[in-house]
């Protein structure tokens, strides 16, 4: 689907060569076909004219009288429209960013007597979730807005346009259609999405797609190109300071108080931004810190229970001794993993092994219809052993056969039974789905609950591709009190897979408990078990409750030396923090 979209854009750029811009005005440079057609996919919000009749492609102001074309485009060609202005507003709350982008475009490539649909492509950042769009077509004073409704609810709305073309054609790119826009029209689009910030080495990192290709720059010397970015960061930490250590665009501080920082970038530019917007910042330095935020339900909320969110940032000084790691990697080598996916998994696996210390132990189980073990027992992560793994992976991991997931998971649990040292971890990587998901979940739940050790095995899962049952992998990770991540992009996922392992294996406090929940009349918690505290990610719990939180609550757990850990967190009212939007609030 994404390749087809890219080919339609390439065809649209070829059609755009028909446009005459006037005497002495050079047309935009159309790039040569790239090595991969997907290089024509949008790298920032982009609007296109969806052309079915090539004859209609012309300058709406200066007709060029091009030769008639006896053909139609099926599917339609996508001509990138010239962008007249761009503004972006970003609000960061804890580990979530809400991004609102407003752009203006002109249908510069269609005769004024013709009307075609326009398509808008919206690429988003880490775990992006599209929230809505508003469209204003200025020439005919038409406006549109999106609303998420069920099929049954559509009858309750007048003038509903069912856009079957609105969809994700890649996991991070959403497209939608604007119907029947006349040539020469100017329209504005306001889109909003949420995305996650990446937490690494004590810093939050935000990256928002903001790279515009040269062919969307407007033609004409008198057209002023102005881009603007407003960034608001809110740590929610009482007295915590926000310090920025990297920005891709020159930001000017416009407001700073404890726990809040607002910056702005605005410039008149010769061409639109050619780099993504990125920023890295610290919320606080030093030890673990956090709070519990509570909020009453809004008058429009159908649920009368209160909302709460507990968050804890790992810090960088104390409590940073990691638990020793006992890891079993369970790797899918079924036929669907053939060629690049399996090769990328091998690279990521070696990257994960490089993060282990010599006193950590590991094993690898590859599976299809049967299982293949690197060793019959757990091995220390020495240089010699990892060197042997490299040879073993090249010689033995060949994709073929079906997918029997239960057998290797049971074997992984057996391998982890022999020791009380460290945090036992099963790291499952697969691109498939199986028919016995319930049986697997039940078996893993029994294995984790009946384990007599002080720390039960954790299960983390990574799913690859659109045919993988990602929901099942999420459930499996919740049962194992671990972490899940996945991707539909099979072209590049090594870093994502390696990062998930870093989060899952950098435990500093295990068996975490939040006893204040017992004082409430009722509570629903997400995730349903309190995760371990790791250096790789903030601990965040959210949910609904009835009752009264005390002024202070305690979070308890076990440190790497098996001593007790306790931290007191202040309970605060979240006055201006949109908890109902930032986190999953259970219905």
N, C-alpha and C positions, 0 to 999 in steps of 0.2 A: 504493500500500500504506500509506504513512504517513497519507494523507488518510483512508483507511478507518478506521485505528486511532483517529485523532482524533475522527471522527464517532461511533465506538463509545463513546469516553470521554464525549462530549457527551450521548449517549443515557443513559449510566450516571448522569451527574449529574442528569439529569431524573428517572430512577427513584428516586434517593436522596431526592427530595422526599417520598416516601411514608413515610419513617422518622420515628417519633415518639420524641423523646429524653426525655420526662418533663415534668412540670409545671414551668413557669418556666424551662425550658432552651431557648434559642433554637437552631434548627438552623443549620448552616453556610450562609454566603451562597454561593449558586450564581452564578457570574459570567454575565453576558449573553453570548450567542454572539459570539465575536470576529470581527474582519474576515476573518481567515483561520482555517479549521478547525484548521490545524496548530499554532495557539497552545495547543491542548489536549494536545500531545505532552509527554512527561515532560521536565522540566528538571533533575531530580535523580532518584535511585533512587526508584521509586514502585511500589506494589503495588495490584492491582485484583482485585476479584471478577468473574469472567466469568459473567454472568447470562444464562441462556436462558429462564427462567420468571419473569416479573415478579412473580407472586404471592408468590414466596419472599422478596422484598425487604421486610425488616422489621427492627425492633430485636430482637435475640435476648434482651434482658432485659426490655423493656417492649413487649408486643405492642400494635399500634395498630389491628388489625382493619380494615385498609383494604379498600375495595371490590375484588371479584374482577376480574381482568383477563383477558379472553378473547383472549389473544394470546401469542405466543412471540417471542423475540428471535433473529433469524437474519440476520446473524451475531450472536453474543452481545454484550450491552452490557457495558461495563467500568466498574464503580463503583469510584472511587478509595477505598482503605481508609485509615482513620485511623492515623497513625503514632505509636507510643508512645515511640520512642527512636531515636537515630542517633549513630553513632560512625564516624570516618574516620581511617585511618592511612596516611600517605604516606611512602614511602622514595624519595629521589632519589639516583641514582647517575649522575654526569656529566650526560648530556642525556636520561635516561630516568627516569620516575617510576612506581613501583608503588603502586597505590591499592587499599586494602582498605576496604570500607564494610560496616558491620554495622547493620542496621535491624530494628525490631520493629513488627509490625502486628497489629491485631485485625480479624477479619471482623465488623464492626459492623453490617452491612447485610443479613444473611441469618438466617432463622429457624434455631434450633438443631437442628431436625429435618431440615434440608436440607443437602446437600453440593454444592458447585460447585468447579470449578477456579479457581485464582488465577493471575494473570499478573503478572510482575515486569518492569518496564521499566528498563533501565540505560543512561542516556546517559553517554558517555565524552568525554574531552578530545582534544587534538591527536593524530591518528593512533592512536586508542585500539585496543587489542587485548584482547578478553575472554579471561581466563585460567581462570576457573572459579567455581563457586558451591557453597555448602553451605546446606541448608535444614533447620530443625528445627521441626516442628509440635508445640507443647508439649502440647496437650490429649490427643492420642492417641499421643504419644511416637513419632511417625514421623520419620524423617530421610532426606534425599536429598543426593546430591552429584553433580556433573557430572564426566565423564571423557571426554576426546577419544579415540575409538577408531575403527578402520577397520570397515567393514561385516563383514569376515570375523572380526574379533575379538569381535563381540558374543556369539557362541556360547560364548565362554570365561567369560562373566560370568553369574552367577545374578541373577535379579530385576532385569533391565535394563528400564528404562522408556524407550522410544524416543519422545522428544518432538519430533514433527514441527513443533511450533509455535515451537521455539527458533530464532531467526533474527535477522538484522539487517534491520529494515524501513527504516532509514536508515543511512548509512555510519557514524554514531556512536552509534546506539541499538540495543542488543541486548535481546531479550525472551525469556523462558523461562516455562514453566508449572509450577505445583505442583498435582498432581492431588487432587481429592476432599477439599476442606477444609470442615469443618462450620462452620455459623454460630456465631459467638461464640468461635471458636478464636483463639488467639494463636500466631503463628509468627515465627521470626527468620530472616533471610537474611544470609549473609556472602558478598559477591562481591569478586572481585579482577580488576583489569585493569592493563595498562601503557599509558602514553601518553608522548609526547615533550614535552620542554620547548622552548619557542621561544627562540632566541638572537637578541637584537637590541640594537645599541648597547652591546655589551660586557656585557650582562646576560642572565641566564636568567629567563624568564617562565613561570610555571605557572598554569594555569587549570583547575579541576575543577568540573564541574556540581554545584551545591549550592543551587539555588533551588527551594524547595518552595511549591506553591500553597496558598492559605489553606484550601482544602477538605480537606487532609489533616491539619489540626490536630485533635487529639482533643477531643471535646465533654465538658465536665464540669469543675467548678471544682477538684476534688481531684486531677486528673491533672497530675503534674509533668512538664514538658517540659525535658529536659536534652540538650544536644548537645555533642559533644567531637571535637576534631581534634588529632592528633599528627603533626607534620611533622619528618622526619629528613632532613637534607641532607648529602651526602658528596661532596666535590669530587674526591677521589682525588689532589689536587695536594699534594705534600710541602711542608709549611710554608705552604700557601696559606690565606688567611683568607676566610671566607664572611661577607658583610655583606648584610643584607636592607634593601631600600629602600622596599618597599611591601607591605602585607598588607591583605586585605579584612576579616579578623577579628582582634581584638586577641590577638596571640600573646605568650606568656610564654616566655622562654628558660629551658630546664631543663638544658641541657648544651652546653658549647662547648669544643672543643679545635681545634688546627690542622687545617684541612681538614674539620671536622665541626661541625654545628650542629643542635641539636634544640630544637623549640619546641612549645608546647601551648596549646590554647584549650579551655576548658570553662566552660559557663555554663548556668544555669537561665533559660529564655527564655519570654516570653509567647506567642510563636509561632515556628515553625521558620524557619530562615534564609531570607531572601528575596534573597540575592545569592550568586553563585558564589564559591567559595573561590579566591582569587588571591594570588600572592606573586611578587615580583621580587627577585633577589639577584645579587650579583657573586661570582665565585669568586676572582679575583685582579685586581689592577689593574696597568696598565703593559704590559710587553712580552709577546711570545709566551711561553707556558709550557705544559708538558705532561710526560707520562711514557709509558713502555711498561709495561703490566701483563701478567704471565704467570701462568698457573695450570695445575697438573697436572689431568688428568681425574679426575672422581670415580669411586669404585668402581662406581657404577651406570651409568656412561657406557659405551655400546657402542663408542665411538671411543676408542682408546688414545692419541691424539695430544694434545699440550698445547694450551692455549687462550691466545691473546694479544690484547691491545687496545692500539693506539697512539692517543693523543688529544693534540690541540694546540689550546689556546684562542687566538684571534687577538690578544687584548690591545688596548690603546688608545693607545699612544704611538709606539713605533718601528715601522718596517717598514709604515707605513700608507699609503704612496703607492700609489694604485691604478694599474693598467695602463689605458692609454687603451682605449676600447671601440669595437669595430666589430661592429655588431649587425644581423642581418637577422631581422626578425619574419616568421614564416610562419603566416598566419592562415587557418583553415578557414572558408569562407563557403558550404558546401554547404547544401542545403535543410533539413537537420536542425538547423542553427544559427539558424533563423528566430526572429524576435521577440526575447525577452528574452536568451537566451544570447549572441547576436551583439551586442546593445546593451551587455551587461555586459563583453564582451571589448573593445569600443571604449573604454569607460571605463577599464578596466584598462590598455589599451595606452597611452592618454594619460598615465596615472599612471606607467607605466614610462618613457615618453619624458621626463617631467619630472625623472627621476633622472639623465639624461645631462647632461654638461657640453658647452659650446659646441664644444670641440675633439674630442669624440666624433663618430663617423659612424654612420649607420644607413640602413636601407631597409626597406620593407614589401612583402611579397608575399602577396596574397590569392589563394586557390585554391578551385576546385570541380573541374569537369572541365577547366578551363583556368586560366591564371594571370593576375593583374592586378597590375602593379607600380606603386608610388608614383612611382618614378623609375628611369631606365635605369642609374643609377650610385649609389654611396653618397653620402649628403648629410650635411653638418655639422648638428649638433643645435642650431641657432640658434633664437631666438624666432620669427623669421619663417618658418623651415622648419616648426616644430612647429605654428604657426598654419595653415600650408597643409595640414598633415596632417589637422587637425581638419575642414577643409572637404572634403578628399578622402575621409575616412572616411564622412562623412554622405552624400556624393554617389555614392560608388562601391561601398561594401560592402553589397551586397544578397544575402541568402541565397537560393540556388537551385542546382539541379544536383546532380551527384554528387561523389565524392571521389577525386581523383587526387593522391596525396601525393608520389609520386616526382619528378614534373616540377618542382614548386616547390622541393623540397630540392636538386635538382641545380642549379637556377638560383641558389639562395642560395649554394651553394659557389662558383659562378663569380664572383659579386659579391665574395666575400671573398678572391679570389685576387690582387687587385691591389696589396696593401701588406703590409709587414712590421711595421707599427706596431700595438702593443697586442695584446689577446687577441680573435681572431675568434670570434663567437658566433652560432649559429643558434638561435632561440627558436621552437619549434613549438607551436601551440595548436590542438587539434582535439577534436571530440566523436565522431569516427567510427572505424570500423575498415575495413581494406582487405584484399583477397585476396592482395596481393603483398608481405606483410611481409618474407619472406626476401630478396626481390629488393632491397627498400629497405635493409635492414640490410647486405646485401653491398655495395651501391653506396656507402653512407655510410662503411663500413669502408675501402673503397678510397680514397675521397676524403680521409679523415682521415690514412691511412697514407702516401699518395703525395705529400701536400702537402710541398713543399720548404722551407717557411718554418720559422723557428726555433720557432714555436708553432703547432701544428696547430689547425684549427677545433674548437671545442667545440659540442656539441649538447645543449640542454636542452629538455625536453618538458613540456607541461601538458595533462592529459586531463580532459574534461568529460563527466559523465553516465555512466550504467550501461551504455550500449551501446558505449562507447569501449573499445578494446583497450588497457587500461592496462598489461598485461604487455609488449606490443610497445613501448609508449612507454618503459617502464623499460629494455628492452634497447637501444633506440636511444640513450638517454641514456648508458648504460654504454659503448656503442661510441664515442660522441663525448666521453667523459670529462667529461660534464656532470651536470646534476641533473634529477630528475623529481619532479613532484608532480601530484596529481589530486584530483578531487572527484566524488562522485555527487550532490551537492547543487547542482542547477542554479539554485537561487534566489539564491544569494549566494556569489560566488567571486572578486570583483574583488581583494580584499585578498590572498587566497591566491596568485593569479596574479602580482600585483605583488611580493609577498614573494619568490617563487621567482626572479623576474628580479633582484631586489636581491642575492640570494645568488649567483646565477650570474655576475653582472657586476661584483662587487666584489673582483676578484682582486688579491692583494698578492704572492703567490709562485706562479709558474707552473712547469710541467714538474717537478713534485715527484718525487723518487726516495727510496726507502727501501732502501739497499744492504745493510742487515743481513740482509735476507731471503735474499740469496745465500749467506750463511754457514750456513744451515740445511740439513739433509739433504732435507727436503721441506716444502712450505708450500702452503696454500690460503688465498687472500686475498679479503676482501670489503670494499669493491668490488674487482673484479679489476684495476683500474688505480688508481694513487694520484691522488686528485683534487688540483686546485689548492687553495692556501690562500686563503680569502676572509675578508673582514671580517664577512660575514653569517652564518657558521656555523662551529662547531668542526670541525676535521679529525679524523675518527675512522675507524680501520682496525681490523678484527678478523679472526680466522681461526683455523685449526688448524695445528700445526707439529710436526715432529720434529727434534730436535737441541738445541743449547744457544744461547740468546741471550747475547751479551757483556754486560758490566756497563753499558756505555753504547753507544748507537747514534746515528748521524747521519741527519738528514733534510736533503736538499739541494734546491735549486731555483734559479729565476731571478727576480730582482726587476724592478720596472718600469723601472729604468734599465739593464737587461740585465746587471747585475753578479750575481755568484754569492751565493747565500744558503746558510748552513749553521747548523744548530742541533743541539746535543747533548742527547739525552734519556736520562735514567736508567732502567734496567730494574729493576722492582720486582716482588716476589711479591705477588699479589693475595690476601691471606689471608682477608679477610672480605668481599670484593667478589664478588657473584654474576655473574661474567662470562658464564657459560653462559646466564643469563636476560636480562642487559641487552642483549646484542648478538646478531645472527644468527651462530651458530656453525655453520660448514659441516659437513655430515654426512660 
